[in-house]
Amino acid sequence: MAHAPNNTPSNSRADFYDRIGQHSMTPLWEVMRGLVTPEPTSPCVAALWRYEDIRPYIMEAGGLITAKEAERRVLVLENPGMRGQSRITRSLYAGMQLILPGEVAPSHRHTQTALRFVIEGSGAYTAVNGEKTLMQPGDFVITPQWGWHDHGNDSADPMVWLDGLDIPIVQLLDAGFAEHFEADEQPLTRPEGDSLARYGSGLLPVDQARGAVSSPVFNYPYTRTREALETMRQSQEWDPCHGLKMKYVNPVTGDYAMPTMATFMQLLPKGFQGADYRSTDGMVYVCVEGAGETVINGETFAWGPRDTFVVPSWARHSHKVLRGDTVLFSFSDRVVQQKLGLWREARN
Ligand code: 1HN
């Protein structure tokens, strides 16, 4: 007995897809498995940039173009799994910026938020919203969204820092604006150190209202951070995965220091062997002191001072200290994920 087929032959489907395609439509059932996955499937891969490998190129760039001509003389650290996209994780940008003695990187502002983490050199400055701060290795410096910022170097040596920006997040939301200041350098309206004194001394102005989304403290000096870690270590309260890990906060709100990038500093004591950990925020690390290795999805990455490495979202990893007390700076999009109720971690 003949009866009609109860499923459409695939050539009819192809024809159907063609016809609906002409109306800018596509069948969900062909793509759904790739859209909604049991676990994160990031194109981001684990990677390491040794400072000794990248420094010669950064210095070579110093001879090719001035900071002023480049606007920002930066070598972008591109994730090997996402070349051509100017990103180190799916959501974050990172690059190494060089500013030579006597140079100025001209003032501009944009809706992207930036962080600086000082790698090499001492005494170059960044000016943000009318205040200048001199920078030292290990300092974590914030450029809040839409804040005027220019950089200069009145010291005798080159300065290199790691820039972290939320460029891919702003891109995703199509919310990017930028403009140049009328002069290379913005006028300074506050004495150096004003923000740290005003907001970062365990005090706040008496009538302080809940202010901007970024911390008003825009330089968190390494000397203070290191001293805090050194004092806390005496309690010997080590997390099995993270050692002693602290987050940078906005003193006005108690939230992370920036709205789109969470920043951390951690101390791993001599001989530390961390347990396996994973979380949904892909993390960029910079080694400040000590040396060690991180096993990421079974692959070992050995690092020392000034090296940068990236752990992708949901990649199982553990840190091991190989030399001395070790200090790691890190940043990720955790602040965004937590606000959206997306962040997950697992200790296995
Ligand atoms: C920027 O403004 C800086 O101000 C550094 O130093 C890197 C990368 C893309 C877009 C803007 C800076 C940047 C950037």
Boltz pocket constraint, residues with backbone or C-beta under 6 A from the ligand:
constraints:
  - pocket:
      binder: B
      contacts: [[A, 72], [A, 74], [A, 95], [A, 97], [A, 105], [A, 114], [A, 149], [A, 151], [A, 163], [A, 165], [A, 167]]
      max_distance: 6.0
